[in-house]
Amino acid sequence: MKMTRNIAVVTWDALVGLAKGFFITFIHLFRRPITEEYPEYKRTLPERSRARIILTRDPNGEERCVACYLCSAVCPVSCISMQSAEREDGRRWAPWFRINFARCIYCGLCEEACPTLAIQLTPDFETCQYKILTLVAEKEDLLVDHGGKNHDYNFYRYAGVTAYQDKGEHIKEAPPVNLKSNLP
Amino acid sequence: MTAWIMGFILLVIKLSVVLVVLLLVAAYLVFAERKLLARLQIRLGPNRAGPFGLMQPMADAVKLLAKEDVVPEKVDRLIFLLAPVVVAATAILIFAVVPFGQGWTIGGREIPMVVTDLNVGLLYVLALSSIGVYGVALGGWASNSKYALVGGIRGAAQMISYELSLGLSLVPVVMLAGSFSLVDIVAAQSRYPFLLLQPLAFIIFFMSSVAETKRIPFDLPEAENELVAGYHTEYSGMRFGLFFLGEYITMVVLGSLVAVFFLGGWRGPLLPPLLWFSLKVLAVVFVMIWLRGTLPRLRYDQLMHLGWKVLVPLALLNIVITGGVMLLMGM
């Protein structure tokens, strides 16, 4: 008797559970789909989402990139290449700078490695091309005329060659040590 | 002689109409399933090709036909090439005995709304659905791939166990109708559908037919998250398309069999018979899609447990009870 009652209870529970499930899915049939239809509706992506790469300029309008090769070295797919050179005032720059977007995996490591905030990723992700070679971006394609995510940052105000400031004049830099007065 | 030729021409016309309609319905069933399933999951579903995505089945067909028909190197070539044909052909052939409307009379000649009224129609249905298993099992075996093989074996084991309860659940229907012919079975439901007399048989038949179509929750032969695509892993192009088509035709056919055996076939008040029949088939198919949107896949042992230890004994019990009641009522 107990056995049959158990079976009855178990069966009833199973049926109720099933009915609940079916009811839930049936209600979902009448809900508004939450799909965003992409080409017609484009949601604004977060500022820090990672897509097309740009080279930014400092507040003075100079290129931030100092051609240190850190981005090129850290790039896991080796899609960044450049040539470094030095200007007459001692400031380094890249005569040419090339990113192969066909290879780029948009990992953002170059942005993290960059000491001057020059290389930055933007939320602009619609970069498809029919021909793969058109995905190779040269410096003039990458260079923009703004500061990207941080407009005020100027690497040379904090460190670097003394072309703009003398020793001890950089922000947060201790005054230069007077070697002679420091003798014991 | 002229009568014979007229009959032949009529038969050919009827055959082609039924075939084209069946294929179209199967193609649009894929679309309907994708749409409905999407709505069950609060998505939109295909809506790009044509208005409301209505051209999607055509686009799919063109894609499948235009794709390369890859035959992997170490397959059993002949069997590999034939297996999808078996699946699709048996599914289409079953529909030959399904009555889908009341006979028309054109020019004093009666045209029955069924391709052929076999007096052993029900046995024919069961036999063909058993042959359909060969397509799955052989396709899995001939592919010479582990996923396909496991899928094929699962398919064979599952279909054999569910074939049994499928057949047994129909015995009471035959007892009540007194005939194996599907036309006679529909005729026997002129006053009320067998669903009212045989709810248990209906449930068993419906569950078995879902298992027979290899659909969720019984889609173990395919089980895309364990077996890639199961028995049709190695297939591509239109051969994959044939498996796919066969599956959806089976869905339509089993939907119409449920309608014929339990819901009174084309019989119904007010509306024309053909419409009633389509409505019933669509209702069954909708429940199948709803099932897919609701239930998770059963484990292999649960599937076997349900088949052998629950459905088969229940079907046998149902036969005994039906026989006893019929004996008592002196039918």
HADDOCK unambig.tbl for C-alpha pairs under 7 A between the chains (distance, minus, plus):
assign (segid A and resid 21 and name CA) (segid B and resid 294 and name CA) 6.39 0.50 0.50
assign (segid A and resid 22 and name CA) (segid B and resid 294 and name CA) 6.03 0.50 0.50
assign (segid A and resid 25 and name CA) (segid B and resid 40 and name CA) 5.79 0.50 0.50
assign (segid A and resid 25 and name CA) (segid B and resid 293 and name CA) 6.97 0.50 0.50
assign (segid A and resid 25 and name CA) (segid B and resid 294 and name CA) 6.14 0.50 0.50
assign (segid A and resid 26 and name CA) (segid B and resid 40 and name CA) 6.87 0.50 0.50
assign (segid A and resid 28 and name CA) (segid B and resid 39 and name CA) 6.98 0.50 0.50
assign (segid A and resid 28 and name CA) (segid B and resid 40 and name CA) 5.25 0.50 0.50
assign (segid A and resid 28 and name CA) (segid B and resid 41 and name CA) 6.75 0.50 0.50
assign (segid A and resid 28 and name CA) (segid B and resid 42 and name CA) 6.32 0.50 0.50
assign (segid A and resid 29 and name CA) (segid B and resid 39 and name CA) 5.14 0.50 0.50
assign (segid A and resid 29 and name CA) (segid B and resid 40 and name CA) 4.65 0.50 0.50
assign (segid A and resid 31 and name CA) (segid B and resid 42 and name CA) 6.44 0.50 0.50
assign (segid A and resid 32 and name CA) (segid B and resid 42 and name CA) 6.51 0.50 0.50
assign (segid A and resid 33 and name CA) (segid B and resid 39 and name CA) 6.75 0.50 0.50
assign (segid A and resid 33 and name CA) (segid B and resid 42 and name CA) 4.26 0.50 0.50
assign (segid A and resid 33 and name CA) (segid B and resid 43 and name CA) 4.77 0.50 0.50
assign (segid A and resid 33 and name CA) (segid B and resid 44 and name CA) 5.86 0.50 0.50
assign (segid A and resid 34 and name CA) (segid B and resid 42 and name CA) 6.07 0.50 0.50
assign (segid A and resid 34 and name CA) (segid B and resid 43 and name CA) 6.17 0.50 0.50
assign (segid A and resid 35 and name CA) (segid B and resid 43 and name CA) 5.58 0.50 0.50
assign (segid A and resid 35 and name CA) (segid B and resid 44 and name CA) 6.34 0.50 0.50
